[in-house]
Amino acid sequence: MSKGSMPFNISSNDGIENNSFSGLAMPNDAVLVRSDSAQEIQLKAEGDWVISKIAPMDTLFETLENQLETSKKLTIDLKNIGMLDTSGAWLINRLVSKWSANGGEVLIKDPTIRAKTLLREVSVPERQTAPTKTENNIVLTLLASLGEAAHNMKQDTVMGLNIIGSAMLQGPQLKENRRGGIRLTSIVHHIDKMALGAIPIIIVMSLFIGAIVAQQAAFQLRAFGLESIAPDWVGAILLREICVLLTAIMIAGRSGSSMTAEIGSMKMREEVDALKVIGLNPIGVLVFPRLVALTIAMPLLTFISNIAALVGAALLLRFYSDVPIEDFITRLRAFIDLETVFAGLIKAPFMGLVIGVMAAVEGLKVEGSTESLGQRTTTAVVKAIFFVVVMDGIFAIFYAAIDY
């Protein structure tokens, strides 16, 4: 057997002599005869190497391992070994591994077919430990973290683009006869879950956000005696930025996490693999309807959020700054145009698409444990919110460039 191929062990009850030693405690016990020369150490195994014979000998084996000289060649003769089970093979394997790890040469001589099989089965390759992070160098640690994050972002981007392409080009079709097509029932079902189910929390959140923004605007403008123009600025910032952004964040936490959990649970139960077996495209069946639903739901929810936020701002200014609701509406009509409204609504479907893709990417990464499902769900929400904010910044730069 080749050098360093497997680990080994030995047995006896007490001392180890230079010429020989054996287990004396029980009849037919495992016996190991040792003979040394200038260049080689020979170990001859005899007797029955089974757990009932060698279990008490582990301490002796450790002692022998510490005394062996790896500068010499180790030969283990298994020609006369009697019965052998996995415990005996494991002991032999352990010694060979330790000997080889220290640079020693090992030869297994005349093993029986059973011994070969057992030694091969109990041999476990050494796990390669991941390189440890440098603790003393903050710069290298930071660079390593940034590199790992960049690599993960690249993988997520590629996987996300693959999901979009697969969903748009293939759809839920069978590979053989191409029947199936777009399932409107599934899309409507997910719109109902993601849009109608989210309306109450979107309205409540937007009412409070609109009121808070209006109160801060009125408070700051009060020092200049300009509280009457608060509706102009409040309306612009709510319609262009805040409502669509907060709606996307709420949907990422509510519908995005649900989507990741659903797809991840199907992955855990091997339902995704079952779809492949019966000839269906899992992306088309599971992801495509949800992406379409999110793309449709986000503009609708953003519009509802706009209305609710403006209502909250109007009520707040009516009681906090004595701005009549009629004046609030009049100033909005004079200052806010369709471009301002659509500046926010245009972003919504893209944000919905990003949320859906991130949820699908993390859902398809789920492994076979509930811990993995929880981690991927959390990661999906965090990544979705991050990319939504990044996309909002990209749109802001784009709008400024085209003077929109």
N, C-alpha and C positions, 0 to 999 in steps of 0.2 A: 504494500500500500504506500502511496506517495507521501512525501514529507508534509507534515502539518495537515493531513486530511481529516483526522478525527481525534477526540480526546479520550483519556484512560484512567483506571484505578486498580487498587490492589488489596490483599487482605492478609491479616494475621492477628494474633491476640496481643502480643506485647512487643519485645524488642526486634530490631532489624539488624541482622548480622551481615557481614560483607559477603559471605559465601552463599548462605541460603536462609530462608525463613519460611514458616508455614503456619496456617491456622490450626490451633490445637484444641480449640474449645469443643468442637462437635465432630462426630464421625462423618467421613465423607465431606469434610469441610473444604472450602476453596483453599488451594495451596499455590504459593508463588515461590519458585526457586530462583535465586539471584546469583549470578556469577559475574565478576568484574575482570576486565583486562585493561591494558594501558589505553586502548582506543575505543573500547566498547563495553557497554553494560548489557547483559543478557538477562531477561526475565522469562521464566518458563511457567506458564499457567497450567495447573492440574486440578483435578477434582471438579466439584459441581459449583459453578459460579451463578448461583441463584440467590434471590433475596433472603431466603431463610438462612443461608450460609454466610453471606457477606455483609448483611446489614450492620452488624456490630463493628465492622472493620474500617469504617470510614475515617476514623481518627488516625489509624495506622497508615492508611493510604496518604493522608495529608502529610504525615511525618516523612514517609518515603519520598513524596514529591519534593519536599524541602531539601532532602539530602542528595537528590540526584544531581549529577554534573552535566549540564547541557553541552559542555565542550566535547563530551564523548557521544558516540552513536548509541542510540537506544534500540534494542531488538527485543520484541515481545513474541515469544513462541507460543502459538495457540494450538499446536498439533495434538497435544494430549489433554486438552481441556474436555471436561465432561459436559454436563448440562449447562446451558447458558441462557439466561433471560435478559430482559432489557436493563435490569438493575446492574448485573455484572457487566454488560456491554457499556453501560453508562460510566461505570468506574474506570474501565479501560480507556474509554474515549476521553474522560476528563484528564487523565495523566498524559495522553498523547497531545491533547490541546495545550496544556500548560508547558510541556516540553517543547513543542513546536513554536509556541508564542515567544519563548526565550531564545529562539534561534537554533535549537537542537535538531538533529536528524533522527527520524523515527522510522523503523521498519516493522511492520506486522508480518510475522512469519507463519506460513502454513495455516491460515485460518480456514475453518470449515465453511461450507456454504451458508449455514445458519449464522455463524459468527460474522461473516461478511455482511449478510443482510441486516443483522441487528446493529452492528457497528455503524453501518451507513444510515440506518433509520434514526439512531439516537444522536447522530452528529448534527449539530445545529451551527450553521455559519455564524461567525461573529458579526454582530450588528455594527454597522458603521455609524459611529456617533457623529452627529452634526457638529460642524465647527462652532466652538464656543465664541460667544460675543466678547469683544474686548471690553473689559470693565474699567480699565484704568485710562482709556483714551476716549474722551467724550466725543471728539470729532469723528473718529472712526465709527463709533457706535451710531452717531447721528447719520453719517453717510450710509452705513449699512441699512439702517431703518428706511431711509429715503429710497435707496436702491430697491429694497424689497417691496416698498409701497408702489414704486413706479412699475416694477415687474408685474405685480398683481393687477394694477390698473390696466396695463397692456393686455393681460390675459382676459380680464373682464370685458374690455372693449372689443377684442376679437370675438369672444363668445357672444356678446350682445349683438354685434353685426351679423354673425352667423344666424342667430335666432330671428332677427328681423328679416333677413333674406329668405330663410327657410319658411317663415310664417307667410310672407307675402307671395312667394313664388309657388310653393307647393300646396299650402292649405291642407285641410283635413281630407285627404284623398287616399284611396287605396292604391297601392303600387301596381297591382295587376290590371284592374279594369277602370281605374281613375274615377270611380263613382264617389259621391260624397259632396264635394264642393263646399261652399260657404254655408255654415249652419246658422241661419238667422235666429232660430229658437235659442241656441246657446248664447249668441251675442245679446239678444234681448234679455235673457236671464241674468247675464252678468251686468248689463246696464242697470237693471232693476236693483241688483245687490250693491253696486258701487255708487250709483247716482241717487236713486230714491232713498236708499237706506242711509245715505250720508247727509241728506238735506237738513234734518233737525240739528245736528251738531254743527254744520256749516253755518246755519242761520244764527244760532246762539253765539258762536265764536265771532262771527262777523259783526253782529250787533255791538258786542263789547269792544272789539278792536276799533270799529268806527267811532264809538264814543270816546275811547281813550285817545285816539289820534286827534279828534276834534277838540278835546279838552286841552291837550298839550299845545295845539296850534293857537287856540283862543288865549291861553295863559301867556304865551310868548308874545302874541300880537297886542295884548292888552297894554303893555308898557308903552306902545307907540300909538295907542288909540285906534287901532285898525282891526278890531274884532269883527267888524262887518265884512271883511274880505276873507275871513277864515274859511267859509264854504268853498271859495275858489281853490285854495291850496289843498284843503282836505279832500275835495273831490278828485283833484288831479292825482294826488299820491295814492289814494285808495284804488282808483280805477286802473292806473298804470302799473303799480307795483305791488302794493300790500295785499290786496284781495287775492290775486292770482297766486302769489307766492305762498301765502298762508293756506289757501285751499289745497295747493299741491302738497304742502307739508302734512296737512291733515289726511289727505288721501294716501300719502306714502305710509303714514303710521297706521291707517285703518285698513284700506284695501290692499296696499302693497304687502303688508305683513300677512294678511289673509291669503293672498295669492301665493306667496312663498310657502306658507304652511301647507296649503292644499297640494301644490305640486311636490313639495318635499315629502309629504305623507304618501303620495302615490309612488314616489321614487323608493321610499322605504319598503312599501308593500309590493314592490316589483310590478306595479301596474303599468309603469312606463315601458318596462321591458315587454310586458304582455301585449301592449299596443304594437310594438315593433314586430312581435312574433306573428300577429294576425294581419300584418301588412299595412298598418296605419302609421302615419307620420305623427309622432307625439307632439311635435311643435305645432303642427296644424290643428290637432285636436284639442290640446290643452292650452297652448299659449296664444294662438291666433285670436280666438274669440275674446279672450281677456284683454289683449292689446287693443282690439277694435273698441271694446266697451270702454276702456279707460280713455281712449282718444276722443270718444264721443261724450263721455260723462264729464270730463274736465271742463270744457267750455260752458256746459250747462250749469255746473256747480259754481264756476267762477262768476257767471252772470247773476245767479242767486246770491252769491256772496257780495257782489257789488251793490245790489239793491238793499240787502240787509245792513251792510256797512254804512251806506248813505242814510238809511233810516235811523240807525244808531247815532250818527253824527248830527243829524237834524234835531233829534230829540235832545241830545246833550246841549247843543248850542241854544236851543230854545229855553232851557231852564238854567243854564250856566252863564250864558252871555246875553240873554234876552234878544236873540236873533229870531224873528218870527219864521215859522216854517215856510210861509209864502216867499219871504225874502231869500231864504236858503235855496228854494227851487228856482227862483228868478236868477240868482247869481250863478247857479249851476248851468242853467240854459244859456247864459251869456258867456260863460268862461269855458265850459266843457263841450267839446264837439265829438263827432263820431270817431275821429282819429284817436282821441284820448281813450274812448271806450274800447276800440278794437286793438289799441296798443297792448292792453292786457289780455284780451280774449285770444289774440293770435298766438300768444305764448302757451296757452292752456293745453292744446292738443299735443304739442311737443313735450311738455312736462309730463303729461299722462303717458306718452310713449316711453319716456325715460323711466318712469316709475315701474311700468309693466316689464320692461326689459330687465331692469335690475332685479325685480322680484323673480322673474323666470330664471335668470342666471344663477342666483343663489339657491332657488328651489331645486334646480337640476344638479347642484353640487352636494345636496344632502346625501349623507351616507346612511348606514344601517342602524343608527342610534338616535334616541330622542334628544340626547345632548347635542348632536350635530344639527338636528332640526331647529332647536332653540337658538343655537349660535348663528345659523344661516338666516333665520328670520330676523334676528337683531341686526346682523350685518346688512341685510337687504334694506331695512329701513334707514340705517345710517348712510349707506351709499346712495340711496334714492334721494334723500334730503340733500346730500352733498352735491350731487349732479344737478338737482333742480336749482339750487342756488347758483351753481356755475353757469347753467343755461340762462338764468335770469340776468346774470352779469353780461353774458355774451349778447343777449338781446338789447340790453341797455347801451352797450357800445355800438351795436349795429344801428339802433334808432338814432343815436347821436350822430353817427357818420352820415346817415341819409336825412338828417334834420327832420325826424318824424316825431 
